[in-house]
């Protein structure tokens, strides 16, 4: 992570809701450490809907990045 942190724009994480407050905790930790947004958290392997949500959130991040570099 330290070597590539400048390329990190957001984080997504899977988890198991049986873990309670520790559900998808990696996303929370990484987001806080590197000051990036959590773009999606999903249960286990996720669903087709999770894939679509993830894609949309990535597109938002990429378009925001492109907009900020063009200014």
C-alpha positions as CSV (number, residue, x, y, z in Angstrom):
1,X,0.0,0.0,0.0
2,X,2.8,2.4,0.8
3,X,4.3,2.1,-2.6
4,X,1.0,2.7,-4.5
5,X,-0.9,5.0,-2.1
6,X,-0.7,7.9,-4.6
7,X,-2.8,5.8,-7.1
8,X,-5.4,4.9,-4.5
9,X,-8.7,6.7,-5.2
10,X,-11.1,4.6,-3.2
11,X,-11.6,1.3,-1.5
12,X,-14.2,-1.6,-1.7
13,X,-14.4,-4.5,0.6
14,X,-16.2,-7.7,1.2
15,X,-17.2,-9.1,4.5
16,X,-19.6,-11.3,6.4
17,X,-22.4,-9.7,8.3
18,X,-22.0,-12.4,10.9
19,X,-18.9,-10.4,12.0
20,X,-21.1,-7.7,13.4
21,X,-19.2,-4.4,13.9
22,X,-16.2,-5.9,12.2
23,X,-18.1,-6.4,8.9
24,X,-15.9,-5.2,6.1
25,X,-13.6,-3.5,8.6
26,X,-10.6,-3.5,6.1
27,X,-12.4,-0.8,4.0
28,X,-12.9,1.4,7.1
29,X,-9.2,1.0,8.1
30,X,-7.8,1.7,4.7
31,X,-10.2,4.6,4.0
32,X,-9.1,6.2,7.3
33,X,-5.4,5.6,6.8
34,X,-5.2,6.9,3.3
35,X,-8.1,9.4,3.3
36,X,-10.0,7.8,0.5
37,X,-13.7,7.1,0.2
38,X,-15.3,3.7,0.7
39,X,-16.9,3.1,-2.6
40,X,-18.7,-0.1,-1.7
41,X,-19.0,-2.8,0.9
42,X,-20.6,-6.1,0.1
43,X,-21.5,-9.4,1.7
44,X,-19.3,-12.4,0.9
45,X,-18.9,-12.7,-2.9
46,X,-21.5,-10.0,-3.6
47,X,-24.3,-10.1,-6.1
48,X,-24.9,-8.8,-9.6
49,X,-26.3,-5.7,-8.1
50,X,-23.1,-5.2,-6.1
51,X,-21.1,-5.4,-9.3
52,X,-23.2,-2.7,-10.9
53,X,-23.0,-0.5,-7.8
54,X,-19.2,-0.9,-7.8
55,X,-18.9,-0.1,-11.5
56,X,-20.9,3.0,-11.1
57,X,-18.9,4.2,-8.1
58,X,-15.6,3.6,-9.9
59,X,-17.0,5.6,-12.9
60,X,-17.8,8.5,-10.5
61,X,-14.3,8.5,-9.1
62,X,-12.7,8.3,-12.5
63,X,-14.8,11.1,-13.9
64,X,-14.2,13.3,-10.8
65,X,-10.4,12.7,-11.2
66,X,-10.6,13.6,-14.9
67,X,-12.6,16.8,-14.2
68,X,-10.1,17.9,-11.5
69,X,-7.1,17.3,-13.8
70,X,-8.6,19.4,-16.6
71,X,-9.1,22.5,-14.4
